[in-house]
Amino acid sequence: MAFANDKDGDRRRKSDHDPESETPKMPQSKKKRAAAPEVGNALRSIYQKTVSEDIPPEMLDLLGKLG
């Protein structure tokens, strides 16, 4: 990224863009990584356990004071 100094001393981006100087992008592979069902199942399991946990009484007390 290049900057040009203004006469005021402000640093600003150059607005001129040279598309020919860009490097060509490599084509992406059409292969996608296979989904790992173990990871998804583990995340679902942890989420379910977290959702089903009881709310600690201290937290309920604090929430009651707010409302």
N, C-alpha and C positions, 0 to 999 in steps of 0.2 A: 504494500500500500504506500503510495507516495503522497507527500504533503507539499504544499506551496506556501511560502510565507507571504502574507499580505503586507502592504506598506504600513498598516497599523500594528504589525507584529502578531496578528492573529494567525494561528495555524489552521488551515482548512484543507479538506481533501481536494485533490485535483478533479475536475469534472470531466476532463477529456478521457475517453475510453477507447482503447485500441483493441478491437475484437480479434485482429490477426495475431496479436502477441500472446493470446491465451493458448495454453497447451490443449491439444485435443483430448477429449474424455475417452477413457477406455470403456468399451461396452461391458455392461454388467452381465454376469453369468446368469443364465436362466434357471440354474439349479437353486433351490431354496433349501435351507437347512430343515431337516425333518423336525417336527414339533416333538418335544420331549414330554410325553404324557406323565412321566413320573414327577416332573417339576410342577406341572399344572395340578396334579392330584395332591401333591404336598402343600401347595399354596392354598388350595380349597380346604384342605383338612385344617390347616392352621387358622384360616379365616373363620371356619365354623366353630372351632374351639374358642376363639377370641370372642365371637359374637355371643356364644352361649355362657360365657363367664358371668358370675354375679358381680354387680357393682358394689365396691367396698362401702361400708357404712360411712366412712369419713367423707367419701366423695358425695354420697347422697346428702349428707349434712351440709357440705359446702354448696351444693346445688340448691338446697332448700333455702339457704341464706341469700342466694342471689335472686330467687324468685319471689 
